[in-house]
Amino acid sequence: MPTFELMNLSGSKVADVTLSDYVFGIEPHKQALFDVVNAQRAAMRQGTHDVKNRGEIRGGGRKPWRQKGTGRARQGSIRSPQWRGGGVVFGPTPRSYAVKINQKVRQLALRSALSHHVVLGQFKLVETVAIEDAKTKVFTKFLKDLGVEGKTIVVATTFTEEAVRAARNLPNVAFALAGHVSVYDLLNNRNLIITKDAAEYFEEVLGND
């Protein structure tokens, strides 16, 4: 089982913690990651795009000219697609982009995303992120003490208002609750800072296949 250094808010080692190899020590499954991220990105689409077909456009109820005798092609409505101002053929209509993903695949992808950060050495285990002073420089120092640079996601079971306020001016820092974090969120950030409580939550939820 992988062993991690448990850090405090000052970046000092508190203890060594052993986490589940089944959750934090697997070889990332690339296909599961692709499928789940693809489904989550599809779910972000509103699907409210819409165009009008010939039946939805006002007017065009009568023939523009008689069927025969004019020398021109027969026409039934000025709202036909070939007319300017007419309807659109096969245009987009409101729809859902949801993609079904099996639960076991979602769990495999989440375990793969967590293990991905471990494999790359971009995984930090901390006691808590309950910063008492809601100042940006305090949170910046916290990241510096941990040796974290670049896009970072902080995962915990709960967050204090002071911690959220301290980091809200940092564009490269995101917060996510352990029960709501997505595979896309984890992979969209270079670094993962996770509290001990959140790690135990993942072990409990993802510990059984």
C-alpha positions in Angstrom: 0.0 0.0 0.0 1.3 3.5 -0.8 2.5 5.6 2.1 2.2 9.4 2.1 3.5 12.2 4.2 0.7 13.9 6.1 1.4 17.7 6.1 0.0 20.5 8.3 -0.9 24.0 7.3 2.8 25.1 7.7 4.0 22.4 5.3 5.6 20.3 8.0 5.3 16.6 8.1 3.1 15.3 10.9 3.0 11.6 10.2 3.1 8.8 7.6 -0.3 7.7 6.4 -0.9 4.5 4.4 -3.8 4.7 1.9 -5.6 2.0 0.0 -3.6 0.6 -2.9 -6.9 -0.2 -4.6 -7.9 3.5 -4.7 -4.7 5.5 -4.8 -2.2 3.0 -6.3 -3.7 1.5 -9.4 -2.4 2.0 -13.0 -4.7 4.7 -14.5 -7.2 3.2 -17.0 -7.0 5.5 -20.0 -10.1 4.3 -21.7 -12.3 4.7 -18.6 -10.9 8.2 -18.1 -11.6 9.1 -21.7 -15.2 7.8 -21.5 -16.1 9.5 -18.3 -14.5 12.8 -19.2 -16.2 12.7 -22.5 -19.6 12.0 -20.8 -19.1 14.8 -18.3 -18.1 17.3 -20.9 -21.2 16.3 -22.9 -23.4 16.8 -19.9 -22.1 20.4 -19.6 -23.8 21.2 -22.9 -27.1 22.9 -22.5 -28.6 21.5 -25.7 -30.9 24.5 -26.1 -29.9 25.4 -29.7 -32.9 25.6 -32.1 -33.7 26.7 -35.6 -37.1 26.9 -37.3 -38.2 24.5 -39.9 -40.8 25.4 -42.6 -43.7 24.6 -40.4 -42.6 26.9 -37.6 -42.1 30.1 -39.7 -45.0 32.5 -40.0 -46.6 32.9 -43.5 -46.3 30.9 -46.6 -49.7 29.4 -46.4 -50.6 30.0 -50.1 -48.9 29.1 -53.3 -46.8 32.0 -54.6 -48.1 31.3 -58.1 -50.2 28.8 -59.9 -48.9 25.3 -60.5 -48.7 25.4 -64.3 -48.4 27.9 -67.1 -45.9 30.4 -65.8 -42.8 28.8 -67.1 -41.3 28.8 -63.7 -40.6 25.9 -61.3 -43.6 24.8 -59.3 -43.6 26.2 -55.7 -45.8 25.4 -52.8 -44.7 28.0 -50.2 -42.4 30.9 -49.8 -41.3 29.4 -46.5 -39.7 26.3 -48.2 -36.0 25.9 -47.5 -34.9 27.0 -50.9 -36.5 30.5 -50.4 -34.8 33.3 -48.6 -36.4 33.6 -45.2 -37.6 30.0 -45.5 -37.2 27.1 -43.0 -33.9 25.3 -42.2 -33.4 21.7 -43.3 -32.0 19.3 -40.6 -31.0 22.2 -38.4 -30.2 21.7 -34.7 -33.1 21.3 -32.3 -33.2 21.1 -28.5 -31.7 17.8 -27.3 -29.9 16.2 -24.4 -26.2 15.3 -24.9 -26.2 12.9 -21.9 -24.1 9.8 -22.3 -24.7 6.8 -20.2 -21.7 5.5 -18.2 -21.9 2.4 -16.0 -21.3 2.9 -12.3 -18.2 0.6 -12.3 -16.6 2.5 -15.1 -17.2 5.8 -13.2 -15.7 4.4 -10.1 -12.7 3.0 -12.1 -12.2 6.4 -13.7 -12.3 8.2 -10.3 -9.7 5.8 -8.9 -7.6 6.2 -12.0 -7.8 10.0 -11.7 -6.7 9.9 -8.0 -3.9 7.5 -8.9 -2.8 9.6 -11.8 -1.8 12.4 -9.5 0.0 9.9 -7.2 2.0 8.5 -10.2 3.1 11.9 -11.3 4.0 13.0 -7.8 1.4 15.8 -7.8 -0.5 14.5 -4.8 -0.4 16.2 -1.4 -2.1 14.9 1.7 -2.9 17.4 4.4 -4.5 17.4 7.8 -6.9 20.2 7.1 -7.3 23.4 5.0 -9.2 25.3 7.7 -7.3 28.5 7.4 -8.4 31.0 10.1 -7.2 34.2 8.4 -9.1 34.9 5.2 -6.2 36.5 3.4 -4.8 35.6 0.0 -1.2 35.8 1.2 -2.0 33.2 3.9 -3.2 30.7 1.3 -0.4 31.6 -1.1 2.1 30.8 1.7 0.2 27.5 2.4 0.7 26.5 -1.3 4.4 27.6 -1.2 5.1 25.6 1.9 3.6 22.5 0.2 5.7 23.1 -2.8 2.7 23.4 -5.1 2.8 25.4 -8.3 0.3 25.7 -11.2 -3.4 24.7 -11.4 -4.4 23.1 -8.1 -7.6 21.5 -6.9 -8.3 21.2 -3.2 -10.5 18.4 -2.1 -12.0 18.1 1.3 -15.2 16.9 3.0 -16.0 20.5 4.3 -14.5 23.9 3.8 -14.5 26.9 6.1 -15.6 30.3 4.8 -12.2 31.8 5.6 -10.4 29.2 3.4 -12.7 29.9 0.5 -12.3 33.6 0.8 -8.5 33.3 1.1 -8.2 31.5 -2.2 -11.0 33.1 -4.3 -8.5 35.7 -5.8 -6.2 32.9 -6.9 -7.2 32.0 -10.5 -5.3 28.7 -10.5 -7.0 27.3 -7.3 -10.3 25.4 -7.2 -12.2 23.8 -4.4 -14.3 20.7 -4.6 -16.1 18.6 -2.0 -15.1 14.9 -1.9 -18.7 13.8 -2.5 -19.1 16.0 -5.6 -15.7 16.2 -7.3 -15.6 14.9 -10.9 -13.0 13.1 -12.9 -12.9 16.1 -15.2 -12.1 18.4 -12.3 -9.3 16.2 -11.1 -7.7 15.9 -14.5 -8.2 19.5 -15.3 -5.7 20.5 -12.6 -2.0 19.7 -12.3 -1.9 19.3 -8.5 -4.2 17.6 -6.1 -4.3 18.6 -2.4 -6.6 16.3 -0.4 -7.4 16.2 3.3 -7.1 13.1 5.3 -10.9 13.0 5.8 -11.5 13.2 2.1 -9.0 10.4 1.4 -10.8 8.2 3.9 -14.1 9.1 2.3 -12.8 7.9 -1.1 -11.4 4.7 0.5 -14.9 4.0 1.9 -16.8 4.8 -1.2 -14.4 3.3 -3.8 -13.0 0.5 -1.6 -15.2 -2.2 -3.0 -15.6 -2.9 -6.7 
